[in-house]
Every structure is written in C-alpha cells, then in structure tokens.
Amino acid sequence: MRIDAHQHFWTYSPAAHPWIEPGSLLARDHAAADLIPLLDRAGIGGCIAVQAQQTEAETEALLLLAAETPRILAVVGWTDLAADDIADRLDTWRQVPALVGFRHMVQDEPADDFLLTPAFVRGVRAALARGFSYDILVKSRQAGHVRRFVDLVGVDLVRDGQLILDHGAKPAIADGGWQPWADSIVDMARTPALMCKLSGLVTEADHATWTEDGIAPYLDHLFACFGPERLIFGSDWPVCRLAAEYQAVFDLIDHFVARTCPEARDRIFGDNAAVAYAL
C-alpha cells in the first residue's frame, strides 16, 4: 500500500493555531474529506495524521477521526514528554492501538538545544521503550543537536520504537542555505536509529518560484546520507498548500524517486512508513 506518512487535520481557530497567519489559505478547516480525493488521485491507500497542536485534546480528536476514517491508518500525537508522570501517561496511551507515536514542536522552542533537555530525553526514551515512535521536528539551526539527542536517547532498534526526522530538518532552500544543515544531515544519518521524511520541502523553498531542480540538491543529499531504506514520503498537507497543492508535492518526490532509485519506489512510498510506525 502507498502511504502518505505526514499530514494534518484541524478545525481552525486563531487561539488553537497561533502559528497560522490569519487570512492565509490555512486559516480554515481542513478535514479528512478534503484529503481523500487527493489521495485517490495520487494512488495512495492510507495516511498518518500528525499533531498540529500541543494538546492531548487534539490527540484525542485525531484518534476519534481515525476511528471514523479507515484511510487514516494511525496517529502521531502529542503529550508532555517532559512531565514527571510521563511513564503513567504513556502506559495509558499505550492502550490505544491507533496511536503509534508522538511529536513535539521543537522548532518553536527558543533554545536551539531543547532536544537535549534531560527531562525531555527521559520522556522520549520512555516512549520508545514502550514501542512508540518519535518524530523530530527541528529547523536547520537546531539540526546540529539531533545526533547528540539520538545518542542520549540510546535507541535499540531490536526493542524500541523508531525515531523519524521530519521534513529533512527544514533546510533553508529559499535562501540557498546549505551549511551547516548539510553537515548535520551527514552526522545524524550515521546512526541507523533514524529515518527521514521527504516532506515539507516546498514550504522551505520560495513559495512562489520554487522548482524541482531547485529542491533536487537537497533531496539528493538526503538520499546520499539516508539511503532508500530510510526515506519516507509525506505530503505535509495542508501546510504544503502555502507553496504547492498536493499533486505537485507528490510529483516532486515521485520524479525524484524515478530519477534516483526507481527500484525503491515501494519502500519510499509505503513500506518504510509501515516499518517506522509499526503498522
């Protein structure tokens, strides 16, 4: 099955989504019914809903949506991973099969080294030990801390859940940025405990003028570092709509795969996601 491993749903409100610019095309409801025709057109059988608010209430709402929508295969939610009672919280969440992992919006944290906070590391380690995945959402300025974070978490792939890097660590494509992002990718990819989503890149490029050729060097670098066995397709819909509609995002990665590793199409468009999220 082809899988879109990264998209969002929400009932929009300015208070709940302060990161959305009022009046933008994201500032409205985005429902599963809006996405399913786009999945059908791209030949994608299922998707994974990822948190867009740092509340457990949103996680519960996404789980309810998944229960009502067979095309939503799983949910990556949010819980306070730095909480003192995180073990109890995780044991409770563990009773919900559709909840496969967690994410924290580290990109919005003022401290570039937030990932290394001891309480946060402890919480992620506890989540992984219970079989949950953890999605790492950082900007390029924070990417240099990812390798250390992975080492501190101490992932054992035989026992533990999976770590997944979102959006290729958000390279500054619009500005032609390359370093230190490129070296950070080389460093973090040396550990087999990390997979990487080919997602969210169009919104890091110039929204009005991006081209596949302009994004290609970043995709090529991610491929060279992670290899086809650790790359995962995700649309980042509807956030991608700031720069491109769904089919254009799908085509970007589809054309990259056709050019670089056509034999790995099934892996990148589904099999790797199924492994990462234990579907």
Helices and strands as residue ranges (DSSP letters): E 3-7, H 32-42, E 46-50, H 56-68, E 72-77, H 86-93, E 99-104, G 106-108, G 114-116, H 118-129, E 133-136, G 140-145, H 146-153, E 163-165, G 166-169, G 173-175, H 181-188, E 194-198, H 212-226, G 228-230, E 231-233, G 239-242, H 246-260, G 262-264, H 265-266, I 267-271, H 272-276
